[in-house]
Amino acid sequence: MNVFAKIRKTIYGSKMTICAGLAAAAMLTAGAGSVKHVTVFVDGQEMRLTTMQSQPEKIISEAGIAMGSYDEYRMSTLRVKDDTEIHIVRAVPVELEMGGTVREMKTARPTVGRLLDELGVDRKKYKPSLNEDAPIHKGLHIKLRTPEEIAAEEAQEKEAQQVLEQMPQLRDGYLETAHGTVRYTNVMVMEASAYLPTDGGGSCVTATGLPATHGVVAVDPDVIPLGTQVYIPGYGVAIAADTGGMIEGAMIDLCMEDYDDCMEFGRRDIDVYILET
């Protein structure tokens, strides 16, 4: 090979190198790279794309997919490469309740915990009503409560459960109670109040001579004869063994041994079951 041929070969090779370099630079400038096959999942559909883009936002745009303000995408790989999957997650409406105020919002976060992280909720001050791993779905209601609110709600639930446990179970004239199965012959709705053993004359003795204590009730003997056993939900089995100047007609007075219990009971209508003797 003569000198001129060597020069031409060198110049040609240099041009090819320069052209390749310029092409690569142009591709990088445009945000492109190697050819990749990417699958995009959106709205229940699967789209197979061939792209040179390396930015997921540009791939989504190339696919003609419109993203809402709160929509998100998640990828099967950290960076876009061949066979990467891109999943479009549409935001859904949820409700967040705090301090009695309900706030509506849209989110594409996968779980309750991730949403609370995004909102910057302090877990030491507020606890969610749902498990933090619970998945987000349309219409989900999340209630944030302080430890004090949780304690108050638990106390109310416990009290309600105790009331339910004390309520008698009716079965063809029978009551299933904490004292066992008892038979009743009649049930009356009566106006009830409460009194202490020391009320009245202060002798702590009833009109029948029995000690005034829990389980003794004062009645109008013309309505419930003295000596009759009764069952009162929330109070238990009792005996009509006392009377009172203010107890007339469909009225009953329950003896209680604690002043606060009397005050809390107040005056209310109750069911009084007349037990079979």
Backbone as numpy.savetxt, mean C-alpha at the origin, in Angstrom:
# Nx Ny Nz CAx CAy CAz Cx Cy Cz
62.27 -2.83 -61.67 61.39 -1.64 -61.67 62.30 -0.41 -61.67
62.01 0.53 -62.68 62.85 1.71 -62.74 62.46 2.73 -61.70
63.18 3.80 -61.63 63.00 4.80 -60.59 61.64 5.46 -60.69
61.18 5.75 -61.95 59.91 6.44 -62.13 58.73 5.57 -61.69
58.90 4.25 -61.97 57.83 3.33 -61.54 57.73 3.28 -60.02
58.87 3.24 -59.36 58.86 3.24 -57.89 58.22 4.52 -57.34
58.50 5.66 -57.97 57.93 6.92 -57.51 56.41 6.90 -57.65
55.95 6.41 -58.87 54.49 6.35 -59.09 53.83 5.44 -58.06
54.45 4.29 -57.73 53.87 3.35 -56.77 53.80 3.99 -55.39
54.84 4.73 -55.03 54.87 5.37 -53.72 53.79 6.44 -53.61
53.65 7.25 -54.68 52.64 8.31 -54.68 51.24 7.72 -54.63
51.00 6.62 -55.38 49.68 5.99 -55.41 49.31 5.43 -54.04
50.33 4.79 -53.41 50.08 4.23 -52.07 49.78 5.31 -51.06
50.47 6.42 -51.17 50.24 7.53 -50.24 48.84 8.10 -50.41
48.40 8.19 -51.70 47.06 8.72 -51.96 45.99 7.80 -51.35
46.21 6.48 -51.51 45.24 5.54 -50.95 45.15 5.66 -49.44
46.32 5.81 -48.79 46.36 5.97 -47.33 45.64 7.23 -46.89
45.89 8.31 -47.62 45.27 9.59 -47.30 43.76 9.50 -47.46
43.31 8.87 -48.55 41.87 8.74 -48.82 41.18 7.92 -47.73
41.86 6.81 -47.33 41.27 5.97 -46.28 41.18 6.74 -44.97
42.22 7.51 -44.70 42.22 8.30 -43.48 41.13 9.36 -43.49
40.95 10.01 -44.64 39.90 11.03 -44.75 38.52 10.41 -44.60
38.35 9.22 -45.19 37.05 8.54 -45.10 36.75 8.18 -43.64
37.78 7.66 -42.95 37.58 7.28 -41.54 37.27 8.51 -40.70
37.97 9.60 -40.98 37.73 10.83 -40.23 36.32 11.33 -40.47
35.88 11.22 -41.76 34.52 11.68 -42.07 33.49 10.85 -41.34
33.73 9.53 -41.28 32.79 8.65 -40.58 32.74 8.96 -39.10
33.88 9.21 -38.47 33.90 9.53 -37.04 33.23 10.86 -36.77
33.49 11.84 -37.73 32.87 13.15 -37.57 31.35 13.05 -37.60
30.85 12.16 -38.43 29.40 11.98 -38.56 28.84 11.13 -37.43
29.68 10.66 -36.49 29.20 9.84 -35.39 29.00 8.41 -35.81
29.59 7.95 -36.85 29.38 6.60 -37.35 30.57 5.74 -37.01
30.39 4.44 -37.22 31.46 3.49 -36.96 31.27 2.31 -37.87
31.52 1.12 -37.35 31.36 -0.09 -38.15 29.88 -0.41 -38.31
29.59 -1.21 -39.31 28.21 -1.62 -39.57 27.74 -2.55 -38.45
26.54 -2.28 -37.93 26.00 -3.07 -36.82 24.56 -3.44 -37.13
24.16 -4.60 -36.64 22.77 -5.04 -36.75 22.14 -4.91 -35.37
21.15 -4.05 -35.29 20.53 -3.71 -34.01 19.04 -4.02 -34.08
18.52 -4.53 -32.97 17.08 -4.80 -32.87 16.46 -3.83 -31.89
15.40 -3.15 -32.33 14.69 -2.20 -31.48 13.30 -2.75 -31.19
12.96 -2.81 -29.91 11.64 -3.27 -29.48 10.85 -2.06 -29.02
9.70 -1.83 -29.65 8.90 -0.66 -29.32 7.42 -0.96 -29.53
6.60 -0.63 -28.53 5.14 -0.75 -28.64 4.71 -2.12 -29.14
5.37 -3.17 -28.63 5.00 -4.53 -29.00 5.53 -4.98 -30.35
6.32 -4.16 -31.00 6.88 -4.50 -32.31 8.39 -4.67 -32.22
8.94 -5.41 -33.18 10.38 -5.66 -33.25 10.90 -5.14 -34.58
11.92 -4.29 -34.52 12.49 -3.68 -35.72 13.95 -4.06 -35.83
14.31 -4.66 -36.98 15.72 -5.01 -37.24 16.33 -3.92 -38.11
17.44 -3.34 -37.60 18.07 -2.23 -38.30 19.54 -2.55 -38.59
20.00 -2.04 -39.73 21.42 -2.07 -40.04 21.90 -0.63 -40.01
22.87 -0.35 -39.17 23.26 1.03 -38.95 24.76 1.14 -38.72
25.26 2.33 -38.96 26.65 2.64 -38.64 26.73 3.60 -37.46
25.57 3.91 -36.89 25.54 4.81 -35.75 25.98 4.08 -34.48
26.57 4.83 -33.57 27.00 4.27 -32.30 26.24 4.90 -31.13
25.42 5.89 -31.42 24.64 6.54 -30.38 23.20 6.03 -30.44
22.68 5.47 -29.33 21.33 4.91 -29.36 20.27 5.94 -29.73
20.45 7.19 -29.31 19.47 8.22 -29.64 19.35 8.39 -31.15
20.48 8.34 -31.86 20.45 8.51 -33.31 19.85 7.28 -33.98
20.10 6.09 -33.42 19.51 4.88 -33.98 17.99 4.93 -33.83
17.52 5.36 -32.67 16.07 5.48 -32.43 15.47 6.49 -33.40
16.19 7.59 -33.64 15.71 8.61 -34.58 15.68 8.05 -36.00
16.74 7.31 -36.37 16.79 6.70 -37.70 15.60 5.76 -37.92
15.18 5.10 -36.84 14.07 4.15 -36.94 12.72 4.86 -37.01
12.72 6.18 -36.85 11.48 6.93 -36.95 10.60 6.81 -35.72
11.22 6.53 -34.56 10.47 6.34 -33.32 10.41 7.65 -32.56
9.21 8.09 -32.22 9.03 9.31 -31.45 9.09 8.98 -29.96
9.91 9.71 -29.23 10.06 9.50 -27.79 9.35 10.61 -27.03
8.51 10.21 -26.05 7.85 11.19 -25.20 8.82 11.77 -24.19
8.38 12.81 -23.49 9.25 13.50 -22.54 9.76 12.59 -21.44
8.93 11.61 -21.02 9.30 10.75 -19.91 9.62 9.31 -20.35
9.59 9.07 -21.67 9.93 7.74 -22.17 11.43 7.49 -21.99
11.81 6.22 -21.91 13.22 5.86 -21.75 13.55 4.70 -22.68
14.85 4.47 -22.86 15.30 3.27 -23.58 16.29 2.52 -22.71
16.32 1.22 -22.89 17.28 0.38 -22.17 17.93 -0.55 -23.18
19.25 -0.76 -23.01 20.01 -1.57 -23.96 20.48 -2.87 -23.32
20.67 -3.87 -24.17 21.16 -5.17 -23.69 22.66 -5.16 -23.48
23.34 -4.15 -23.99 24.80 -4.01 -23.83 25.10 -2.59 -23.37
26.29 -2.41 -22.78 26.65 -1.09 -22.30 26.80 -0.09 -23.44
27.34 -0.54 -24.56 27.50 0.30 -25.75 26.88 -0.40 -26.95
26.52 0.40 -27.94 25.94 -0.17 -29.15 27.00 -0.97 -29.90
26.66 -2.22 -30.18 27.53 -3.07 -30.99 26.65 -4.03 -31.78
27.26 -4.91 -32.52 26.48 -5.84 -33.34 25.60 -6.70 -32.43
24.32 -6.84 -32.83 23.31 -7.63 -32.11 22.83 -6.98 -30.80
23.09 -5.71 -30.60 22.55 -5.00 -29.43 21.02 -4.89 -29.55
20.35 -5.04 -28.44 18.90 -4.84 -28.38 18.60 -3.54 -27.65
17.72 -2.74 -28.22 17.29 -1.49 -27.60 15.80 -1.61 -27.33
15.43 -1.47 -26.06 14.03 -1.59 -25.66 13.50 -0.21 -25.31
12.45 0.22 -25.98 11.81 1.50 -25.69 10.77 1.28 -24.60
10.89 2.02 -23.50 9.95 1.90 -22.38 9.09 3.17 -22.34
7.80 2.98 -22.55 6.89 4.12 -22.53 6.53 4.48 -21.09
6.50 5.75 -20.80 6.12 6.22 -19.47 4.63 5.97 -19.24
4.27 5.63 -18.01 2.87 5.39 -17.64 2.48 6.30 -16.49
1.19 6.64 -16.37 0.76 7.50 -15.26 0.68 6.72 -13.96
1.18 7.33 -12.88 1.10 6.74 -11.54 0.70 7.85 -10.57
0.31 7.44 -9.35 -0.07 8.39 -8.31 0.86 8.25 -7.12
1.29 9.39 -6.60 2.14 9.41 -5.41 1.42 10.22 -4.33
1.12 9.55 -3.20 0.40 10.22 -2.11 1.34 10.47 -0.95
1.29 11.70 -0.44 2.14 12.05 0.70 1.45 13.14 1.50
1.26 12.89 2.79 0.63 13.88 3.65 -0.79 14.22 3.25
-1.49 13.25 2.68 -2.88 13.47 2.27 -3.04 14.10 0.90
-1.93 14.46 0.26 -1.97 15.06 -1.08 -1.55 14.02 -2.12
-2.33 13.90 -3.18 -2.03 12.94 -4.24 -1.48 13.70 -5.45
-0.33 13.28 -5.91 0.32 13.91 -7.06 0.34 12.91 -8.21
-0.13 13.32 -9.37 -0.11 12.46 -10.55 1.14 12.76 -11.38
1.76 11.73 -11.89 2.98 11.91 -12.69 3.11 10.77 -13.68
4.05 10.93 -14.62 4.34 9.86 -15.57 5.79 9.44 -15.37
6.03 8.15 -15.48 7.38 7.63 -15.28 7.60 6.36 -16.09
8.84 6.14 -16.46 9.23 4.91 -17.14 10.19 4.11 -16.26
10.33 4.51 -15.01 11.20 3.79 -14.09 10.67 2.36 -13.90
11.54 1.38 -13.76 11.08 -0.02 -13.69 10.45 -0.43 -12.36
10.89 0.18 -11.25 10.40 -0.25 -9.94 10.06 0.96 -9.07
9.36 0.70 -7.99 9.00 1.76 -7.04 10.26 2.40 -6.46
11.24 1.58 -6.09 12.47 2.10 -5.52 13.21 3.02 -6.47
13.26 2.63 -7.76 13.96 3.46 -8.74 13.25 4.80 -8.93
11.92 4.78 -8.88 11.17 6.03 -8.99 11.46 6.94 -7.80
11.47 6.36 -6.59 11.74 7.16 -5.40 13.16 7.72 -5.42
14.10 6.93 -5.95 15.47 7.43 -6.11 15.49 8.64 -7.04
14.76 8.54 -8.14 14.71 9.63 -9.11 14.12 10.89 -8.48
13.13 10.72 -7.60 12.48 11.86 -6.96 13.24 12.37 -5.75
14.28 11.63 -5.33 15.07 12.04 -4.18 14.36 11.89 -2.85
13.52 10.86 -2.71 12.77 10.65 -1.47 13.68 10.08 -0.39
13.69 10.71 0.77 14.51 10.28 1.91 13.80 9.12 2.60
14.40 7.91 2.53 13.77 6.71 3.09 13.71 6.75 4.62
14.54 7.57 5.25 14.50 7.67 6.71 13.27 8.45 7.17
12.77 9.32 6.30 11.61 10.14 6.66 10.31 9.55 6.13
10.39 8.88 4.97 9.18 8.37 4.35 9.37 6.92 3.91
8.36 6.10 4.19 8.38 4.71 3.79 7.26 4.47 2.78
7.55 3.80 1.65 6.49 3.54 0.67 5.56 2.43 1.14
4.31 2.52 0.72 3.32 1.50 1.08 3.57 0.20 0.33
4.35 0.25 -0.75 4.65 -0.94 -1.55 6.12 -1.31 -1.40
6.42 -2.58 -1.67 7.81 -3.02 -1.68 8.58 -2.25 -2.75
9.81 -1.88 -2.44 10.59 -1.08 -3.40 10.91 -1.85 -4.67
10.83 -3.18 -4.63 11.06 -4.00 -5.83 9.80 -4.16 -6.66
8.68 -3.62 -6.19 7.42 -3.76 -6.92 7.53 -3.06 -8.28
7.11 -3.73 -9.36 7.22 -3.12 -10.69 6.21 -2.00 -10.89
6.61 -1.01 -11.66 5.74 0.10 -12.00 4.75 -0.34 -13.08
3.49 0.02 -12.91 2.50 -0.23 -13.95 1.50 0.91 -13.97
0.73 0.98 -15.03 -0.23 2.06 -15.22 -1.23 2.12 -14.07
-1.43 3.32 -13.51 -2.40 3.51 -12.45 -1.92 3.12 -11.06
-0.65 2.78 -10.92 -0.12 2.37 -9.61 -0.24 3.52 -8.61
-0.68 3.19 -7.38 -0.81 4.19 -6.31 0.24 3.89 -5.24
1.12 4.85 -5.01 2.19 4.70 -4.01 1.94 5.71 -2.91
1.84 5.22 -1.68 1.62 6.11 -0.54 2.89 6.19 0.29
3.36 7.39 0.54 4.54 7.61 1.38 4.07 8.02 2.77
4.55 7.31 3.78 4.13 7.58 5.15 5.34 7.77 6.05
5.18 8.63 7.04 6.23 8.81 8.05 6.13 7.65 9.03
7.20 7.37 9.80 7.12 6.31 10.82 5.98 6.54 11.80
5.70 7.80 12.12 4.60 8.10 13.05 3.26 7.74 12.43
3.08 8.04 11.15 1.83 7.69 10.46 1.65 6.18 10.38
2.74 5.47 10.14 2.67 4.01 10.06 2.25 3.44 11.41
2.85 3.94 12.50 2.52 3.45 13.84 1.05 3.71 14.16
0.53 4.87 13.78 -0.87 5.20 14.05 -1.81 4.30 13.25
-1.47 4.03 11.99 -2.31 3.16 11.17 -2.30 1.74 11.70
-1.13 1.27 12.12 -1.05 -0.09 12.67 -1.86 -0.22 13.95
-1.85 0.83 14.77 -2.64 0.81 16.01 -4.13 0.75 15.70
-4.57 1.50 14.69 -5.97 1.49 14.30 -6.37 0.12 13.75
-5.49 -0.47 12.94 -5.78 -1.79 12.39 -5.87 -2.85 13.50
-4.98 -2.73 14.49 -5.00 -3.68 15.60 -6.28 -3.55 16.40
-6.71 -2.30 16.64 -7.94 -2.06 17.38 -9.14 -2.61 16.62
-9.16 -2.38 15.30 -10.27 -2.87 14.49 -10.31 -4.40 14.49
-9.12 -5.02 14.46 -9.06 -6.47 14.49 -9.56 -7.02 15.82
-9.23 -6.35 16.91 -9.70 -6.77 18.23 -11.22 -6.69 18.32
-11.77 -5.63 17.74 -13.23 -5.49 17.74 -13.87 -6.63 16.96
-13.28 -6.96 15.80 -13.82 -8.05 14.99 -13.74 -9.39 15.73
-12.64 -9.59 16.44 -12.47 -10.85 17.17 -13.48 -10.97 18.31
-13.90 -9.83 18.84 -14.86 -9.85 19.94 -16.30 -9.95 19.46
-16.50 -9.68 18.17 -17.87 -9.76 17.65 -18.32 -11.22 17.61
-19.55 -11.49 18.04 -20.04 -12.87 18.02 -20.33 -13.36 16.61
-20.16 -14.64 16.40 -20.52 -15.28 15.13 -21.89 -15.93 15.30
-22.86 -15.48 14.52 -24.23 -15.97 14.66 -24.42 -17.26 13.89
-25.14 -18.22 14.52 -25.43 -19.48 13.84 -26.72 -20.06 14.40
-27.84 -19.76 13.73 -29.13 -20.34 14.11 -29.40 -20.25 15.61
-29.32 -19.04 16.16 -29.63 -18.88 17.57 -28.47 -19.15 18.50
-27.29 -19.38 17.94 -26.11 -19.65 18.77 -25.07 -18.56 18.52
-24.28 -18.30 19.54 -23.17 -17.36 19.45 -21.86 -18.10 19.70
-20.91 -17.92 18.78 -19.57 -18.46 19.00 -18.75 -17.34 19.62
-18.47 -17.41 20.88 -17.78 -16.35 21.61 -16.49 -16.86 22.22
-15.76 -15.93 22.82 -14.52 -16.31 23.52 -14.82 -17.19 24.72
-16.06 -17.19 25.17 -16.48 -18.00 26.32 -17.05 -19.35 25.88
-16.98 -19.60 24.58 -17.54 -20.84 24.06 -18.84 -20.56 23.33
-19.55 -21.63 23.00 -20.82 -21.51 22.28 -21.96 -21.31 23.27
-22.72 -20.25 23.05 -23.88 -19.99 23.92 -25.11 -19.80 23.03
-26.25 -20.11 23.60 -27.50 -19.98 22.87 -28.23 -18.72 23.34
-28.76 -17.96 22.38 -29.53 -16.78 22.76 -30.97 -16.93 22.27
-31.87 -16.30 22.99 -33.29 -16.38 22.67 -33.83 -15.10 22.06
-33.10 -14.01 22.24 -33.57 -12.72 21.72 -32.39 -11.77 21.63
-32.50 -10.78 20.80 -31.48 -9.74 20.71 -32.18 -8.39 20.69
-31.69 -7.46 21.49 -32.31 -6.15 21.62 -31.28 -5.05 21.36
-31.70 -4.02 20.68 -30.87 -2.83 20.50 -31.17 -1.89 21.65
-30.14 -1.57 22.44 -30.34 -0.77 23.63 -29.35 0.39 23.68
-29.75 1.44 24.36 -28.85 2.57 24.60 -27.98 2.23 25.81
-26.66 2.23 25.58 -25.75 1.78 26.63 -24.88 2.91 27.14
-24.55 2.80 28.43 -23.60 3.71 29.07 -22.72 2.86 29.97
-21.78 3.48 30.67 -20.87 2.73 31.54 -20.78 3.41 32.90
-20.54 2.60 33.93 -20.39 3.16 35.27 -19.32 2.43 36.05
-18.83 3.07 37.11 -17.80 2.49 37.97 -18.45 1.82 39.19
-17.78 0.84 39.79 -18.35 0.18 40.98 -18.67 1.15 42.11
-17.93 2.26 42.19 -18.13 3.23 43.28 -19.20 4.26 42.99
-19.78 4.22 41.77 -20.83 5.17 41.44 -22.08 4.88 42.28
-22.97 5.85 42.35 -24.18 5.68 43.15 -23.88 5.91 44.62
-24.18 4.91 45.46 -23.94 5.05 46.90 -22.50 4.82 47.29
-21.69 4.33 46.37 -20.27 4.11 46.68 -20.01 2.84 47.44
-21.02 1.97 47.59 -20.83 0.75 48.38 -20.25 -0.40 47.57
-20.22 -0.23 46.24 -19.72 -1.28 45.33 -20.57 -2.55 45.40
-21.83 -2.40 45.84 -22.75 -3.53 45.92 -23.96 -3.23 45.05
-24.40 -4.21 44.27 -25.53 -4.02 43.36 -26.86 -4.17 44.09
-27.93 -3.93 43.34 -29.28 -4.03 43.90 -29.62 -5.46 44.31
-28.95 -6.43 43.73 -29.21 -7.84 44.08 -28.25 -8.34 45.14
-27.33 -7.48 45.59 -26.38 -7.88 46.61 -25.06 -8.38 46.06
-24.95 -8.54 44.74 -23.68 -8.97 44.14 -22.70 -7.80 44.11
-21.41 -8.09 44.18 -20.42 -7.01 44.07 -20.50 -6.38 42.68
-20.38 -5.07 42.62 -20.35 -4.36 41.34 -18.95 -4.52 40.74
-18.89 -5.19 39.62 -17.60 -5.45 38.95 -17.85 -5.66 37.47
-16.77 -5.82 36.72 -16.91 -6.09 35.28 -17.72 -7.37 35.10
-18.72 -7.32 34.22 -19.58 -8.47 34.01 -20.94 -8.31 34.66
-21.13 -7.17 35.33 -22.42 -6.85 35.94 -23.01 -5.67 35.18
-24.29 -5.74 34.84 -24.94 -4.65 34.13 -26.20 -4.24 34.87
-26.52 -2.96 34.76 -27.73 -2.41 35.37 -28.79 -2.29 34.28
-30.02 -2.71 34.58 -31.09 -2.73 33.59 -32.39 -2.24 34.23
-33.39 -2.06 33.37 -34.75 -1.83 33.84 -35.37 -3.22 33.98
-35.72 -3.67 35.20 -36.25 -5.02 35.40 -37.52 -5.30 34.61
-38.24 -4.26 34.20 -39.43 -4.47 33.38 -39.08 -4.85 31.95
-37.84 -4.59 31.56 -37.38 -4.92 30.20 -36.54 -6.19 30.23
-35.57 -6.24 31.11 -34.73 -7.42 31.30 -34.80 -7.80 32.78
-35.38 -8.92 33.09 -35.49 -9.33 34.51 -34.11 -9.49 35.15
-34.02 -9.12 36.45 -32.76 -9.31 37.17 -32.42 -10.79 37.22
-31.14 -11.07 37.09 -30.69 -12.45 37.06 -30.52 -12.99 35.67
-30.96 -12.24 34.65 -30.83 -12.68 33.26 -29.38 -12.55 32.81
-28.91 -13.58 32.12 -27.57 -13.50 31.52 -27.68 -12.92 30.12
-26.74 -12.05 29.80 -26.74 -11.41 28.48 -25.33 -11.51 27.88
-25.27 -11.31 26.59 -23.96 -11.22 25.92 -23.92 -9.91 25.16
-22.84 -9.14 25.37 -22.67 -7.84 24.72 -21.35 -7.85 23.95
-21.39 -7.71 22.62 -20.16 -7.68 21.82 -19.19 -6.63 22.32
-17.95 -7.04 22.52 -16.92 -6.13 23.01 -16.85 -6.04 24.51
-17.85 -6.58 25.19 -17.88 -6.57 26.66 -17.86 -7.98 27.22
-18.65 -8.86 26.58 -18.65 -10.26 26.99 -19.95 -10.68 27.65
-19.90 -11.84 28.30 -21.06 -12.36 29.01 -21.22 -11.59 30.32
-22.46 -11.21 30.63 -22.72 -10.43 31.84 -24.04 -10.87 32.46
-24.29 -10.41 33.67 -25.54 -10.72 34.37 -26.24 -9.43 34.75
-27.54 -9.40 34.50 -28.35 -8.24 34.89 -28.59 -8.32 36.39
-27.78 -7.58 37.14 -27.85 -7.70 38.60 -27.98 -6.36 39.30
-28.18 -5.30 38.54 -28.24 -3.98 39.17 -29.30 -3.14 38.48
-29.71 -2.09 39.15 -30.67 -1.15 38.60 -30.10 0.25 38.77
-30.82 1.21 38.24 -30.37 2.59 38.39 -31.52 3.54 38.18
-31.47 4.69 38.86 -32.55 5.64 38.76 -32.73 6.19 37.36
-31.64 6.21 36.57 -31.71 6.76 35.22 -31.89 5.67 34.16
-31.92 4.40 34.59 -32.03 3.30 33.64 -33.51 2.93 33.50
-34.12 3.35 32.40 -35.51 3.06 32.14 -35.69 2.65 30.68
-36.53 1.66 30.48 -36.81 1.20 29.13 -35.63 0.48 28.51
-35.41 0.69 27.22 -34.35 -0.01 26.49 -33.00 0.65 26.75
-32.58 0.64 28.01 -31.30 1.21 28.40 -30.54 0.18 29.23
-29.22 0.26 29.18 -28.39 -0.67 29.95 -27.12 0.05 30.36
-26.62 -0.26 31.54 -25.41 0.39 32.08 -24.39 -0.71 32.38
-23.21 -0.60 31.77 -22.18 -1.63 31.91 -21.19 -1.23 33.00
-20.97 -2.12 33.94 -19.99 -1.84 34.98 -18.58 -2.05 34.45
-17.74 -1.04 34.60 -16.34 -1.12 34.19 -15.48 -0.68 35.35
-14.29 -1.22 35.44 -13.45 -0.97 36.60 -12.40 0.11 36.37
-12.39 0.69 35.17 -11.39 1.71 34.87 -12.09 2.99 34.40
-11.74 4.10 35.00 -12.38 5.38 34.68 -12.21 5.74 33.20
-10.99 5.55 32.67 -10.74 5.89 31.27 -11.58 5.04 30.34
-11.78 3.77 30.70 -12.63 2.89 29.87 -14.06 3.41 29.84
-14.54 3.87 30.99 -15.90 4.43 31.06 -16.03 5.66 30.16
-15.05 6.55 30.26 -15.10 7.77 29.47 -15.01 7.47 27.97
-14.17 6.51 27.61 -14.01 6.16 26.20 -15.28 5.51 25.66
-15.95 4.70 26.50 -17.16 4.03 26.04 -18.28 5.04 25.78
-18.42 5.99 26.67 -19.42 7.03 26.48 -20.84 6.49 26.49
-21.63 6.90 25.50 -23.01 6.46 25.36 -23.23 6.07 23.90
-23.73 4.90 23.68 -23.89 4.40 22.32 -24.99 3.34 22.27
-25.45 3.03 21.08 -26.41 1.94 20.88 -25.64 0.64 20.66
-26.08 -0.44 21.33 -25.42 -1.73 21.20 -26.46 -2.83 21.07
-26.00 -4.00 20.60 -26.83 -5.20 20.56 -26.66 -5.95 21.88
-27.77 -6.31 22.49 -27.73 -7.08 23.74 -28.43 -8.41 23.45
-27.66 -9.50 23.58 -28.19 -10.83 23.33 -28.67 -11.43 24.66
-29.93 -11.80 24.70 -30.50 -12.43 25.88 -30.20 -13.93 25.81
-29.42 -14.43 26.78 -28.97 -15.82 26.73 -30.00 -16.75 27.36
-30.00 -17.97 26.85 -30.87 -19.00 27.40 -30.33 -19.47 28.76
-31.20 -19.56 29.72 -30.77 -19.96 31.07 -30.89 -21.47 31.22
